[in-house]
Amino acid sequence: MGASLTIQQQWELARVWYADRLSPDWRRRTPEEAEAVFTSMGLTGEFWQLTD
Amino acid sequence: MDPDKSVDAAVRVQVYRFFVDQGRPPVPAEIAETLHMDQAPVEDSLRRLAAEHVLVLAPGTPYIWMANPLSAIPTPFSVEAAGRTWFGNCIWDALGVVAMLGGTGTVRTWCPDCHDRLEVSVADGRPSVAEGVVHFAVPAAHWWDNIGFN
């Protein structure tokens, strides 16, 4: 039940997600963009799905 | 750009700049002073940002609870980075604090199962820990149903 990531995966996800948060150009990802990040890291399937 | 969007972008940047500089989020009066705005439109902006899940406000107030990955209140996820101690809202956010502040830092927490202390150090973007897993119980589509719990 649920999903598990290794520490390495969680670091990589955190890095992709937050490295540019201080930039004035940052904007929130759309559900499609967020799901694309998950997919690019091999996080697929119903648990990681944000779009229909 | 829509005027509200322009204001919101400026307010968001100021929240983060202040938080990183001072170690705590600003109150609306501090944002208003820096941006040469009245306090009411700053509070309106904070509420719009919260509605869009860009910031999280303490319920019923214009005060910042979370500027992800940063928590304004202590949590079990402490982070040492950039010469200061921070709190992340979860392990993802705690590592996100390290990433946001340059890629070097240490996250400390406790195992939610056995309550042992856990530590992950990151040096120039490389985590020290080879083992260990992070478990997500709530599917991604429902994370914002209760962001305080999740």
N, CA and C atoms of all chains as a GROMACS GRO file, in nm:
protein
  606
    1MET      N    1   0.085  -0.119   0.000
    1MET     CA    2   0.000   0.000   0.000
    1MET      C    3   0.088   0.123   0.000
    2GLY      N    4   0.049   0.227  -0.071
    2GLY     CA    5   0.129   0.347  -0.077
    2GLY      C    6   0.244   0.330  -0.173
    3ALA      N    7   0.345   0.415  -0.160
    3ALA     CA    8   0.461   0.409  -0.248
    3ALA      C    9   0.586   0.435  -0.166
    4SER      N   10   0.696   0.377  -0.209
    4SER     CA   11   0.823   0.397  -0.140
    4SER      C   12   0.928   0.447  -0.235
    5LEU      N   13   1.013   0.536  -0.184
    5LEU     CA   14   1.126   0.587  -0.261
    5LEU      C   15   1.253   0.559  -0.183
    6THR      N   16   1.363   0.541  -0.250
    6THR     CA   17   1.491   0.538  -0.181
    6THR      C   18   1.527   0.682  -0.143
    7ILE      N   19   1.622   0.696  -0.052
    7ILE     CA   20   1.667   0.829  -0.012
    7ILE      C   21   1.723   0.903  -0.135
    8GLN      N   22   1.794   0.829  -0.219
    8GLN     CA   23   1.850   0.891  -0.340
    8GLN      C   24   1.738   0.945  -0.429
    9GLN      N   25   1.631   0.867  -0.447
    9GLN     CA   26   1.519   0.912  -0.528
    9GLN      C   27   1.452   1.034  -0.462
   10GLN      N   28   1.436   1.029  -0.330
   10GLN     CA   29   1.369   1.139  -0.261
   10GLN      C   30   1.453   1.266  -0.272
   11TRP      N   31   1.586   1.252  -0.263
   11TRP     CA   32   1.673   1.369  -0.281
   11TRP      C   33   1.657   1.424  -0.422
   12GLU      N   34   1.658   1.338  -0.521
   12GLU     CA   35   1.647   1.383  -0.659
   12GLU      C   36   1.514   1.453  -0.682
   13LEU      N   37   1.407   1.398  -0.628
   13LEU     CA   38   1.275   1.460  -0.639
   13LEU      C   39   1.274   1.597  -0.570
   14ALA      N   40   1.332   1.603  -0.450
   14ALA     CA   41   1.337   1.730  -0.377
   14ALA      C   42   1.418   1.833  -0.455
   15ARG      N   43   1.527   1.790  -0.516
   15ARG     CA   44   1.614   1.881  -0.591
   15ARG      C   45   1.540   1.938  -0.713
   16VAL      N   46   1.478   1.849  -0.789
   16VAL     CA   47   1.404   1.895  -0.907
   16VAL      C   48   1.289   1.988  -0.866
   17TRP      N   49   1.224   1.953  -0.756
   17TRP     CA   50   1.105   2.026  -0.713
   17TRP      C   51   1.138   2.164  -0.658
   18TYR      N   52   1.248   2.175  -0.582
   18TYR     CA   53   1.270   2.296  -0.503
   18TYR      C   54   1.393   2.379  -0.538
   19ALA      N   55   1.481   2.330  -0.624
   19ALA     CA   56   1.607   2.403  -0.645
   19ALA      C   57   1.584   2.546  -0.692
   20ASP      N   58   1.475   2.569  -0.767
   20ASP     CA   59   1.454   2.704  -0.822
   20ASP      C   60   1.346   2.783  -0.746
   21ARG      N   61   1.311   2.739  -0.625
   21ARG     CA   62   1.198   2.802  -0.556
   21ARG      C   63   1.221   2.949  -0.522
   22LEU      N   64   1.348   2.989  -0.509
   22LEU     CA   65   1.377   3.129  -0.476
   22LEU      C   66   1.379   3.220  -0.598
   23SER      N   67   1.371   3.164  -0.716
   23SER     CA   68   1.378   3.245  -0.837
   23SER      C   69   1.252   3.328  -0.856
   24PRO      N   70   1.266   3.455  -0.894
   24PRO     CA   71   1.148   3.537  -0.923
   24PRO      C   72   1.064   3.480  -1.038
   25ASP      N   73   1.124   3.397  -1.121
   25ASP     CA   74   1.052   3.342  -1.236
   25ASP      C   75   0.977   3.214  -1.201
   26TRP      N   76   0.991   3.164  -1.078
   26TRP     CA   77   0.925   3.040  -1.040
   26TRP      C   78   0.775   3.055  -1.049
   27ARG      N   79   0.710   2.952  -1.098
   27ARG     CA   80   0.566   2.944  -1.088
   27ARG      C   81   0.528   2.800  -1.057
   28ARG      N   82   0.411   2.784  -1.000
   28ARG     CA   83   0.367   2.651  -0.959
   28ARG      C   84   0.348   2.564  -1.082
   29ARG      N   85   0.389   2.438  -1.070
   29ARG     CA   86   0.369   2.343  -1.180
   29ARG      C   87   0.221   2.313  -1.197
   30THR      N   88   0.180   2.291  -1.321
   30THR     CA   89   0.046   2.241  -1.347
   30THR      C   90   0.044   2.093  -1.309
   31PRO      N   91  -0.076   2.035  -1.293
   31PRO     CA   92  -0.080   1.890  -1.265
   31PRO      C   93  -0.006   1.810  -1.372
   32GLU      N   94  -0.017   1.853  -1.497
   32GLU     CA   95   0.052   1.782  -1.606
   32GLU      C   96   0.203   1.789  -1.589
   33GLU      N   97   0.251   1.908  -1.554
   33GLU     CA   98   0.396   1.925  -1.536
   33GLU      C   99   0.446   1.846  -1.416
   34ALA      N  100   0.368   1.848  -1.306
   34ALA     CA  101   0.408   1.773  -1.188
   34ALA      C  102   0.413   1.623  -1.219
   35GLU      N  103   0.312   1.576  -1.289
   35GLU     CA  104   0.308   1.434  -1.323
   35GLU      C  105   0.425   1.399  -1.414
   36ALA      N  106   0.463   1.490  -1.501
   36ALA     CA  107   0.579   1.466  -1.590
   36ALA      C  108   0.708   1.452  -1.509
   37VAL      N  109   0.720   1.530  -1.402
   37VAL     CA  110   0.837   1.515  -1.314
   37VAL      C  111   0.838   1.375  -1.253
   38PHE      N  112   0.723   1.334  -1.201
   38PHE     CA  113   0.716   1.200  -1.141
   38PHE      C  114   0.753   1.093  -1.244
   39THR      N  115   0.694   1.104  -1.362
   39THR     CA  116   0.718   1.005  -1.467
   39THR      C  117   0.866   1.000  -1.505
   40SER      N  118   0.929   1.117  -1.513
   40SER     CA  119   1.071   1.123  -1.554
   40SER      C  120   1.160   1.052  -1.453
   41MET      N  121   1.110   1.037  -1.331
   41MET     CA  122   1.188   0.971  -1.227
   41MET      C  123   1.143   0.827  -1.207
   42GLY      N  124   1.059   0.779  -1.298
   42GLY     CA  125   1.013   0.641  -1.284
   42GLY      C  126   0.901   0.625  -1.184
   43LEU      N  127   0.842   0.736  -1.139
   43LEU     CA  128   0.731   0.730  -1.044
   43LEU      C  129   0.602   0.734  -1.124
   44THR      N  130   0.552   0.616  -1.156
   44THR     CA  131   0.436   0.605  -1.244
   44THR      C  132   0.329   0.522  -1.174
   45GLY      N  133   0.217   0.510  -1.242
   45GLY     CA  134   0.109   0.431  -1.184
   45GLY      C  135   0.007   0.519  -1.114
   46GLU      N  136  -0.097   0.454  -1.066
   46GLU     CA  137  -0.211   0.527  -1.011
   46GLU      C  138  -0.173   0.617  -0.893
   47PHE      N  139  -0.080   0.572  -0.811
   47PHE     CA  140  -0.043   0.650  -0.692
   47PHE      C  141   0.008   0.788  -0.729
   48TRP      N  142   0.082   0.798  -0.840
   48TRP     CA  143   0.147   0.923  -0.879
   48TRP      C  144   0.067   1.002  -0.982
   49GLN      N  145  -0.055   0.956  -1.010
   49GLN     CA  146  -0.134   1.017  -1.117
   49GLN      C  147  -0.205   1.142  -1.067
   50LEU      N  148  -0.191   1.251  -1.144
   50LEU     CA  149  -0.258   1.376  -1.109
   50LEU      C  150  -0.357   1.420  -1.216
   51THR      N  151  -0.351   1.358  -1.332
   51THR     CA  152  -0.436   1.396  -1.444
   51THR      C  153  -0.522   1.277  -1.484
   52ASP      N  154  -0.629   1.308  -1.558
   52ASP     CA  155  -0.719   1.199  -1.601
   52ASP      C  156  -0.667   1.129  -1.726
   53MET      N  157   0.092   4.133  -1.786
   53MET     CA  158   0.050   4.040  -1.680
   53MET      C  159  -0.066   4.102  -1.601
   54ASP      N  160  -0.160   4.021  -1.565
   54ASP     CA  161  -0.269   4.059  -1.476
   54ASP      C  162  -0.208   4.128  -1.354
   55PRO      N  163  -0.260   4.246  -1.312
   55PRO     CA  164  -0.200   4.319  -1.198
   55PRO      C  165  -0.192   4.235  -1.071
   56ASP      N  166  -0.296   4.155  -1.044
   56ASP     CA  167  -0.292   4.070  -0.924
   56ASP      C  168  -0.177   3.971  -0.934
   57LYS      N  169  -0.158   3.914  -1.052
   57LYS     CA  170  -0.050   3.815  -1.070
   57LYS      C  171   0.084   3.880  -1.046
   58SER      N  172   0.100   4.002  -1.091
   58SER     CA  173   0.225   4.073  -1.073
   58SER      C  174   0.251   4.100  -0.925
   59VAL      N  175   0.148   4.143  -0.854
   59VAL     CA  176   0.161   4.167  -0.710
   59VAL      C  177   0.192   4.036  -0.638
   60ASP      N  178   0.120   3.931  -0.675
   60ASP     CA  179   0.138   3.803  -0.607
   60ASP      C  180   0.280   3.750  -0.627
   61ALA      N  181   0.334   3.767  -0.747
   61ALA     CA  182   0.471   3.722  -0.774
   61ALA      C  183   0.569   3.798  -0.684
   62ALA      N  184   0.549   3.929  -0.673
   62ALA     CA  185   0.637   4.011  -0.589
   62ALA      C  186   0.624   3.973  -0.442
   63VAL      N  187   0.502   3.950  -0.397
   63VAL     CA  188   0.480   3.912  -0.257
   63VAL      C  189   0.545   3.777  -0.228
   64ARG      N  190   0.525   3.682  -0.320
   64ARG     CA  191   0.584   3.548  -0.300
   64ARG      C  192   0.736   3.558  -0.288
   65VAL      N  193   0.799   3.629  -0.380
   65VAL     CA  194   0.945   3.642  -0.377
   65VAL      C  195   0.989   3.706  -0.245
   66GLN      N  196   0.916   3.808  -0.201
   66GLN     CA  197   0.954   3.876  -0.078
   66GLN      C  198   0.940   3.784   0.044
   67VAL      N  199   0.834   3.703   0.044
   67VAL     CA  200   0.816   3.607   0.154
   67VAL      C  201   0.938   3.517   0.164
   68TYR      N  202   0.979   3.461   0.050
   68TYR     CA  203   1.091   3.367   0.051
   68TYR      C  204   1.223   3.438   0.084
   69ARG      N  205   1.244   3.556   0.028
   69ARG     CA  206   1.369   3.629   0.055
   69ARG      C  207   1.381   3.659   0.204
   70PHE      N  208   1.272   3.707   0.262
   70PHE     CA  209   1.272   3.740   0.404
   70PHE      C  210   1.296   3.616   0.488
   71PHE      N  211   1.225   3.508   0.455
   71PHE     CA  212   1.234   3.383   0.531
   71PHE      C  213   1.378   3.333   0.530
   72VAL      N  214   1.440   3.330   0.414
   72VAL     CA  215   1.578   3.280   0.403
   72VAL      C  216   1.675   3.374   0.473
   73ASP      N  217   1.648   3.502   0.468
   73ASP     CA  218   1.738   3.600   0.527
   73ASP      C  219   1.726   3.605   0.680
   74GLN      N  220   1.602   3.596   0.729
   74GLN     CA  221   1.577   3.617   0.871
   74GLN      C  222   1.551   3.487   0.949
   75GLY      N  223   1.528   3.379   0.879
   75GLY     CA  224   1.501   3.253   0.947
   75GLY      C  225   1.357   3.235   0.991
   76ARG      N  226   1.271   3.323   0.950
   76ARG     CA  227   1.127   3.314   0.979
   76ARG      C  228   1.052   3.387   0.868
   77PRO      N  229   0.924   3.354   0.851
   77PRO     CA  230   0.848   3.425   0.748
   77PRO      C  231   0.814   3.566   0.794
   78PRO      N  232   0.791   3.657   0.700
   78PRO     CA  233   0.750   3.793   0.737
   78PRO      C  234   0.603   3.797   0.773
   79VAL      N  235   0.564   3.895   0.853
   79VAL     CA  236   0.421   3.924   0.871
   79VAL      C  237   0.380   4.023   0.763
   80PRO      N  238   0.250   4.036   0.736
   80PRO     CA  239   0.207   4.125   0.627
   80PRO      C  240   0.263   4.266   0.636
   81ALA      N  241   0.274   4.320   0.757
   81ALA     CA  242   0.326   4.458   0.770
   81ALA      C  243   0.469   4.468   0.718
   82GLU      N  244   0.548   4.364   0.739
   82GLU     CA  245   0.687   4.366   0.692
   82GLU      C  246   0.693   4.357   0.540
   83ILE      N  247   0.606   4.277   0.481
   83ILE     CA  248   0.601   4.268   0.335
   83ILE      C  249   0.556   4.403   0.278
   84ALA      N  250   0.454   4.462   0.340
   84ALA     CA  251   0.400   4.590   0.293
   84ALA      C  252   0.508   4.698   0.295
   85GLU      N  253   0.586   4.702   0.403
   85GLU     CA  254   0.693   4.802   0.414
   85GLU      C  255   0.794   4.787   0.301
   86THR      N  256   0.838   4.665   0.277
   86THR     CA  257   0.942   4.641   0.177
   86THR      C  258   0.891   4.671   0.036
   87LEU      N  259   0.767   4.635   0.010
   87LEU     CA  260   0.712   4.653  -0.126
   87LEU      C  261   0.640   4.786  -0.143
   88HIS      N  262   0.641   4.871  -0.038
   88HIS     CA  263   0.575   5.001  -0.045
   88HIS      C  264   0.428   4.986  -0.083
   89MET      N  265   0.364   4.895  -0.015
   89MET     CA  266   0.221   4.871  -0.036
   89MET      C  267   0.147   4.894   0.094
   90ASP      N  268   0.016   4.906   0.086
   90ASP     CA  269  -0.066   4.905   0.206
   90ASP      C  270  -0.081   4.759   0.252
   91GLN      N  271  -0.113   4.742   0.379
   91GLN     CA  272  -0.119   4.608   0.435
   91GLN      C  273  -0.235   4.526   0.378
   92ALA      N  274  -0.352   4.591   0.356
   92ALA     CA  275  -0.470   4.516   0.309
   92ALA      C  276  -0.446   4.444   0.177
   93PRO      N  277  -0.390   4.510   0.076
   93PRO     CA  278  -0.364   4.437  -0.049
   93PRO      C  279  -0.258   4.328  -0.033
   94VAL      N  280  -0.165   4.345   0.061
   94VAL     CA  281  -0.068   4.237   0.087
   94VAL      C  282  -0.143   4.115   0.141
   95GLU      N  283  -0.233   4.138   0.234
   95GLU     CA  284  -0.309   4.026   0.291
   95GLU      C  285  -0.396   3.961   0.184
   96ASP      N  286  -0.455   4.042   0.096
   96ASP     CA  287  -0.533   3.986  -0.016
   96ASP      C  288  -0.444   3.897  -0.102
   97SER      N  289  -0.324   3.944  -0.128
   97SER     CA  290  -0.230   3.868  -0.210
   97SER      C  291  -0.193   3.737  -0.143
   98LEU      N  292  -0.166   3.743  -0.013
   98LEU     CA  293  -0.132   3.620   0.060
   98LEU      C  294  -0.247   3.520   0.052
   99ARG      N  295  -0.369   3.569   0.063
   99ARG     CA  296  -0.484   3.478   0.054
   99ARG      C  297  -0.497   3.418  -0.086
  100ARG      N  298  -0.467   3.496  -0.189
  100ARG     CA  299  -0.471   3.440  -0.326
  100ARG      C  300  -0.362   3.333  -0.341
  101LEU      N  301  -0.244   3.363  -0.290
  101LEU     CA  302  -0.135   3.266  -0.299
  101LEU      C  303  -0.169   3.138  -0.224
  102ALA      N  304  -0.235   3.153  -0.111
  102ALA     CA  305  -0.276   3.035  -0.035
  102ALA      C  306  -0.382   2.955  -0.112
  103ALA      N  307  -0.476   3.026  -0.175
  103ALA     CA  308  -0.580   2.957  -0.252
  103ALA      C  309  -0.520   2.878  -0.368
  104GLU      N  310  -0.407   2.926  -0.419
  104GLU     CA  311  -0.340   2.855  -0.529
  104GLU      C  312  -0.237   2.755  -0.480
  105HIS      N  313  -0.233   2.734  -0.348
  105HIS     CA  314  -0.138   2.637  -0.290
  105HIS      C  315   0.007   2.676  -0.313
  106VAL      N  316   0.033   2.805  -0.320
  106VAL     CA  317   0.171   2.853  -0.332
  106VAL      C  318   0.229   2.878  -0.192
  107LEU      N  319   0.144   2.919  -0.101
  107LEU     CA  320   0.181   2.935   0.040
  107LEU      C  321   0.071   2.868   0.122
  108VAL      N  322   0.100   2.841   0.251
  108VAL     CA  323  -0.004   2.794   0.341
  108VAL      C  324  -0.010   2.891   0.458
  109LEU      N  325  -0.129   2.942   0.485
  109LEU     CA  326  -0.147   3.036   0.597
  109LEU      C  327  -0.203   2.962   0.717
  110ALA      N  328  -0.170   3.011   0.836
  110ALA     CA  329  -0.233   2.957   0.956
  110ALA      C  330  -0.382   2.984   0.946
  111PRO      N  331  -0.468   2.884   0.967
  111PRO     CA  332  -0.612   2.899   0.943
  111PRO      C  333  -0.672   3.022   1.008
  112GLY      N  334  -0.747   3.097   0.928
  112GLY     CA  335  -0.816   3.214   0.981
  112GLY      C  336  -0.726   3.335   1.002
  113THR      N  337  -0.602   3.327   0.953
  113THR     CA  338  -0.508   3.439   0.973
  113THR      C  339  -0.435   3.470   0.844
  114PRO      N  340  -0.372   3.587   0.836
  114PRO     CA  341  -0.286   3.616   0.720
  114PRO      C  342  -0.139   3.581   0.746
  115TYR      N  343  -0.114   3.498   0.847
  115TYR     CA  344   0.024   3.465   0.885
  115TYR      C  345   0.068   3.335   0.820
  116ILE      N  346   0.195   3.331   0.783
  116ILE     CA  347   0.244   3.219   0.704
  116ILE      C  348   0.279   3.100   0.792
  117TRP      N  349   0.222   2.986   0.759
  117TRP     CA  350   0.249   2.859   0.828
  117TRP      C  351   0.355   2.783   0.749
  118MET      N  352   0.339   2.778   0.616
  118MET     CA  353   0.437   2.710   0.532
  118MET      C  354   0.466   2.795   0.408
  119ALA      N  355   0.596   2.807   0.377
  119ALA     CA  356   0.638   2.855   0.246
  119ALA      C  357   0.723   2.739   0.195
  120ASN      N  358   0.658   2.641   0.140
  120ASN     CA  359   0.726   2.515   0.108
  120ASN      C  360   0.854   2.540   0.030
  121PRO      N  361   0.963   2.475   0.071
  121PRO     CA  362   0.973   2.364   0.163
  121PRO      C  363   0.987   2.402   0.312
  122LEU      N  364   0.978   2.532   0.344
  122LEU     CA  365   1.004   2.580   0.479
  122LEU      C  366   0.877   2.579   0.564
  123SER      N  367   0.894   2.538   0.689
  123SER     CA  368   0.786   2.546   0.786
  123SER      C  369   0.817   2.659   0.883
  124ALA      N  370   0.715   2.736   0.916
  124ALA     CA  371   0.732   2.843   1.014
  124ALA      C  372   0.731   2.788   1.156
  125ILE      N  373   0.684   2.666   1.174
  125ILE     CA  374   0.678   2.608   1.308
  125ILE      C  375   0.770   2.487   1.314
  126PRO      N  376   0.822   2.456   1.431
  126PRO     CA  377   0.907   2.338   1.442
  126PRO      C  378   0.833   2.211   1.403
  127THR      N  379   0.902   2.125   1.336
  127THR     CA  380   0.849   1.996   1.296
  127THR      C  381   0.956   1.892   1.328
  128PRO      N  382   0.926   1.762   1.315
  128PRO     CA  383   1.030   1.661   1.338
  128PRO      C  384   1.138   1.657   1.229
  129PHE      N  385   1.133   1.748   1.132
  129PHE     CA  386   1.229   1.744   1.021
  129PHE      C  387   1.316   1.869   1.026
  130SER      N  388   1.425   1.862   1.102
  130SER     CA  389   1.512   1.980   1.109
  130SER      C  390   1.619   1.972   1.002
  131VAL      N  391   1.663   2.087   0.960
  131VAL     CA  392   1.761   2.098   0.852
  131VAL      C  393   1.867   2.198   0.894
  132GLU      N  394   1.992   2.159   0.883
  132GLU     CA  395   2.100   2.256   0.899
  132GLU      C  396   2.156   2.286   0.762
  133ALA      N  397   2.145   2.411   0.722
  133ALA     CA  398   2.194   2.451   0.591
  133ALA      C  399   2.213   2.602   0.593
  134ALA      N  400   2.310   2.647   0.514
  134ALA     CA  401   2.336   2.791   0.499
  134ALA      C  402   2.350   2.860   0.634
  135GLY      N  403   2.412   2.793   0.728
  135GLY     CA  404   2.444   2.855   0.856
  135GLY      C  405   2.330   2.870   0.954
  136ARG      N  406   2.220   2.800   0.929
  136ARG     CA  407   2.104   2.817   1.016
  136ARG      C  408   2.032   2.684   1.029
  137THR      N  409   1.944   2.674   1.131
  137THR     CA  410   1.856   2.558   1.143
  137THR      C  411   1.719   2.595   1.092
  138TRP      N  412   1.661   2.507   1.011
  138TRP     CA  413   1.528   2.528   0.951
  138TRP      C  414   1.442   2.409   0.987
  139PHE      N  415   1.314   2.419   0.955
  139PHE     CA  416   1.225   2.305   0.964
  139PHE      C  417   1.157   2.284   0.831
  140GLY      N  418   1.157   2.158   0.787
  140GLY     CA  419   1.082   2.121   0.667
  140GLY      C  420   0.949   2.061   0.710
  141ASN      N  421   0.857   2.057   0.618
  141ASN     CA  422   0.723   2.006   0.650
  141ASN      C  423   0.716   1.854   0.643
  142CYS      N  424   0.816   1.791   0.587
  142CYS     CA  425   0.820   1.646   0.570
  142CYS      C  426   0.961   1.616   0.516
  143ILE      N  427   0.993   1.492   0.490
  143ILE     CA  428   1.127   1.458   0.444
  143ILE      C  429   1.155   1.517   0.305
  144TRP      N  430   1.054   1.518   0.220
  144TRP     CA  431   1.069   1.576   0.087
  144TRP      C  432   1.105   1.725   0.100
  145ASP      N  433   1.029   1.793   0.184
  145ASP     CA  434   1.055   1.936   0.203
  145ASP      C  435   1.190   1.959   0.272
  146ALA      N  436   1.223   1.877   0.369
  146ALA     CA  437   1.350   1.896   0.439
  146ALA      C  438   1.467   1.884   0.341
  147LEU      N  439   1.463   1.784   0.256
  147LEU     CA  440   1.567   1.772   0.152
  147LEU      C  441   1.554   1.888   0.054
  148GLY      N  442   1.432   1.933   0.033
  148GLY     CA  443   1.410   2.049  -0.054
  148GLY      C  444   1.473   2.176   0.002
  149VAL      N  445   1.474   2.190   0.134
  149VAL     CA  446   1.542   2.306   0.195
  149VAL      C  447   1.690   2.301   0.159
  150VAL      N  448   1.750   2.184   0.170
  150VAL     CA  449   1.892   2.170   0.136
  150VAL      C  450   1.913   2.206  -0.011
  151ALA      N  451   1.827   2.155  -0.097
  151ALA     CA  452   1.840   2.183  -0.241
  151ALA      C  453   1.823   2.331  -0.269
  152MET      N  454   1.726   2.392  -0.205
  152MET     CA  455   1.696   2.533  -0.229
  152MET      C  456   1.809   2.624  -0.183
  153LEU      N  457   1.881   2.580  -0.079
  153LEU     CA  458   1.984   2.665  -0.019
  153LEU      C  459   2.125   2.626  -0.061
  154GLY      N  460   2.138   2.557  -0.173
  154GLY     CA  461   2.271   2.537  -0.229
  154GLY      C  462   2.319   2.394  -0.240
  155GLY      N  463   2.246   2.299  -0.184
  155GLY     CA  464   2.282   2.159  -0.206
  155GLY      C  465   2.371   2.097  -0.101
  156THR      N  466   2.398   2.169   0.007
  156THR     CA  467   2.478   2.112   0.116
  156THR      C  468   2.404   2.136   0.247
  157GLY      N  469   2.387   2.029   0.324
  157GLY     CA  470   2.318   2.044   0.452
  157GLY      C  471   2.288   1.908   0.513
  158THR      N  472   2.228   1.912   0.630
  158THR     CA  473   2.196   1.788   0.702
  158THR      C  474   2.051   1.791   0.747
  159VAL      N  475   1.982   1.682   0.718
  159VAL     CA  476   1.844   1.664   0.763
  159VAL      C  477   1.845   1.568   0.880
  160ARG      N  478   1.774   1.602   0.986
  160ARG     CA  479   1.762   1.513   1.102
  160ARG      C  480   1.615   1.492   1.132
  161THR      N  481   1.582   1.366   1.158
  161THR     CA  482   1.444   1.334   1.195
  161THR      C  483   1.444   1.205   1.275
  162TRP      N  484   1.324   1.148   1.296
  162TRP     CA  485   1.312   1.022   1.367
  162TRP      C  486   1.238   0.925   1.278
  163CYS      N  487   1.270   0.798   1.289
  163CYS     CA  488   1.195   0.696   1.218
  163CYS      C  489   1.053   0.694   1.274
  164PRO      N  490   0.951   0.707   1.190
  164PRO     CA  491   0.814   0.709   1.242
  164PRO      C  492   0.771   0.574   1.299
  165ASP      N  493   0.848   0.472   1.268
  165ASP     CA  494   0.813   0.338   1.314
  165ASP      C  495   0.884   0.303   1.445
  166CYS      N  496   1.017   0.309   1.444
  166CYS     CA  497   1.092   0.266   1.563
  166CYS      C  498   1.143   0.383   1.646
  167HIS      N  499   1.125   0.505   1.596
  167HIS     CA  500   1.163   0.627   1.668
  167HIS      C  501   1.314   0.645   1.685
  168ASP      N  502   1.395   0.566   1.613
  168ASP     CA  503   1.539   0.592   1.612
  168ASP      C  504   1.563   0.724   1.540
  169ARG      N  505   1.671   0.791   1.581
  169ARG     CA  506   1.710   0.912   1.509
  169ARG      C  507   1.766   0.874   1.372
  170LEU      N  508   1.731   0.957   1.274
  170LEU     CA  509   1.781   0.937   1.138
  170LEU      C  510   1.848   1.065   1.092
  171GLU      N  511   1.952   1.050   1.012
  171GLU     CA  512   2.022   1.169   0.963
  171GLU      C  513   2.063   1.146   0.818
  172VAL      N  514   2.040   1.246   0.735
  172VAL     CA  515   2.086   1.241   0.596
  172VAL      C  516   2.165   1.368   0.570
  173SER      N  517   2.291   1.353   0.536
  173SER     CA  518   2.372   1.468   0.500
  173SER      C  519   2.386   1.473   0.349
  174VAL      N  520   2.384   1.591   0.296
  174VAL     CA  521   2.402   1.612   0.152
  174VAL      C  522   2.520   1.706   0.134
  175ALA      N  523   2.615   1.666   0.052
  175ALA     CA  524   2.731   1.751   0.026
  175ALA      C  525   2.738   1.776  -0.124
  176ASP      N  526   2.723   1.900  -0.161
  176ASP     CA  527   2.728   1.938  -0.304
  176ASP      C  528   2.635   1.850  -0.388
  177GLY      N  529   2.515   1.828  -0.339
  177GLY     CA  530   2.416   1.756  -0.416
  177GLY      C  531   2.425   1.606  -0.409
  178ARG      N  532   2.508   1.553  -0.319
  178ARG     CA  533   2.518   1.406  -0.307
  178ARG      C  534   2.481   1.363  -0.166
  179PRO      N  535   2.372   1.284  -0.152
  179PRO     CA  536   2.334   1.239  -0.018
  179PRO      C  537   2.430   1.135   0.036
  180SER      N  538   2.445   1.133   0.167
  180SER     CA  539   2.541   1.042   0.230
  180SER      C  540   2.483   0.904   0.253
  181VAL      N  541   2.349   0.896   0.258
  181VAL     CA  542   2.287   0.770   0.300
  181VAL      C  543   2.256   0.684   0.179
  182ALA      N  544   2.304   0.560   0.182
  182ALA     CA  545   2.277   0.470   0.070
  182ALA      C  546   2.151   0.387   0.093
  183GLU      N  547   2.117   0.368   0.222
  183GLU     CA  548   2.002   0.282   0.252
  183GLU      C  549   1.888   0.365   0.306
  184GLY      N  550   1.777   0.301   0.323
  184GLY     CA  551   1.661   0.369   0.380
  184GLY      C  552   1.560   0.400   0.273
  185VAL      N  553   1.434   0.401   0.314
  185VAL     CA  554   1.327   0.432   0.221
  185VAL      C  555   1.238   0.539   0.280
  186VAL      N  556   1.169   0.605   0.192
  186VAL     CA  557   1.067   0.702   0.231
  186VAL      C  558   0.935   0.645   0.184
  187HIS      N  559   0.839   0.638   0.273
  187HIS     CA  560   0.710   0.579   0.238
  187HIS      C  561   0.603   0.687   0.230
  188PHE      N  562   0.530   0.687   0.121
  188PHE     CA  563   0.416   0.778   0.104
  188PHE      C  564   0.289   0.697   0.121
  189ALA      N  565   0.203   0.738   0.212
  189ALA     CA  566   0.079   0.665   0.234
  189ALA      C  567  -0.036   0.720   0.150
  190VAL      N  568  -0.032   0.849   0.120
  190VAL     CA  569  -0.144   0.915   0.053
  190VAL      C  570  -0.109   0.939  -0.094
  191PRO      N  571  -0.194   0.897  -0.188
  191PRO     CA  572  -0.164   0.919  -0.330
  191PRO      C  573  -0.150   1.066  -0.364
  192ALA      N  574  -0.070   1.094  -0.467
  192ALA     CA  575  -0.034   1.231  -0.504
  192ALA      C  576  -0.156   1.320  -0.526
  193ALA      N  577  -0.262   1.266  -0.586
  193ALA     CA  578  -0.378   1.349  -0.618
  193ALA      C  579  -0.448   1.402  -0.494
  194HIS      N  580  -0.418   1.344  -0.377
  194HIS     CA  581  -0.487   1.386  -0.255
  194HIS      C  582  -0.398   1.459  -0.156
  195TRP      N  583  -0.276   1.494  -0.196
  195TRP     CA  584  -0.184   1.556  -0.100
  195TRP      C  585  -0.238   1.685  -0.042
  196TRP      N  586  -0.309   1.765  -0.124
  196TRP     CA  587  -0.356   1.894  -0.074
  196TRP      C  588  -0.491   1.884  -0.004
  197ASP      N  589  -0.548   1.759   0.009
  197ASP     CA  590  -0.673   1.745   0.084
  197ASP      C  591  -0.655   1.791   0.228
  198ASN      N  592  -0.538   1.761   0.280
  198ASN     CA  593  -0.507   1.802   0.418
  198ASN      C  594  -0.356   1.819   0.428
  199ILE      N  595  -0.307   1.934   0.381
  199ILE     CA  596  -0.162   1.952   0.366
  199ILE      C  597  -0.094   1.950   0.502
  200GLY      N  598  -0.165   1.988   0.606
  200GLY     CA  599  -0.104   1.987   0.739
  200GLY      C  600  -0.074   1.845   0.784
  201PHE      N  601  -0.166   1.752   0.754
  201PHE     CA  602  -0.145   1.612   0.791
  201PHE      C  603  -0.048   1.545   0.696
  202ASN      N  604  -0.070   1.563   0.566
  202ASN     CA  605   0.010   1.492   0.467
  202ASN      C  606   0.153   1.546   0.462
   0.00000   0.00000   0.00000
